[in-house]
């Protein structure tokens, strides 16, 4: 049985910055990874969540590691809540 890890979420500002620094428009990035420009736009706005395969393609195209562009929803929440619990106890 596989473990559920949650949604892959985009770090929008970092994703856009990586694309711009690479010198790519949304349309050009879409062509490189073979997705629609609409999908790239939705990712950048946080409307869509990439599959693991799509996330890897974007990482390769933008020469960035996964954690520079994306995060796992459940991991982020658990770290956030742990930090909040720690600061509340002080």
N, C-alpha and C positions, 0 to 999 in steps of 0.2 A: 504494500500500500504506500502511495507517495504522500509526502507531506505538503500541505498547502502553504505557499509562501506569500500570497497576496499579489496585488496588482503592481506592475512596474509603472512607476510614475516618472515623469520628465521633470528635471530641474530646468524649467523654462529659460531663465536668464542665462544659465551656463550653456544650454543647448544652442540658443540663438547666438551667443558670443562665439562659441566654437565654430558655428557655420559662417559667421561674418569674418572671423579671423582667417578662416580657410579660403575666403574670397568667393563663397558660393551664395547664390540667391536660393530661395526656397525651391524654385523650379529646377535649378542646376543640381541641388542636393537630391531632389526627387528623381531626377534622371540617373544619377550615380547609383542610388540604391534600388531603383526600379519600383518606386511607389509613386502615388499621385501627389501633385503639389498640394491638393486639398488635405491629404493625410499628413504631410509635413506641417502644414499650417495648423491642423487640429492638434498635433503633438505639441507644437510650440505654445499653443494656447491652453494646454492641459485638458483638452476635450477628449482626446483619444489616449489609449494606453497601449504601448507596443507589446507585441509578443516577445519572448526571449530572442527569437531569431531576428526579428526586425530591430530590436535594440542592438544586437551584435552588429548588424549591417551598418547602422548609424554610427556606432563606435568606430568601426573600421574606416568608414568614409570620412569621419571627422578626426581620426587619429587620436582618440580619447579613450581612456578606460571607462568601464561601465559606471563606476561610482562618481565619475566626473559629470556625467550627463543624466543619470537615472538613480532612483532609489526604490527599494521595495517598501510598499506601503506598511505592511505589518512590522518590519524592522524599524522604520522611522517612528511609528507610533509607540512601540515598546520602549525605544530609547528616550523619546520625548516624555512619556509618562514616568519613566524611572528618574529622569532628571527633575521633573516636577515634584515627585514624591520626596526626593532628597532635599530639595530646597524648601519644601513645606515643613520638613522636620526640624529645620534649623531655627 
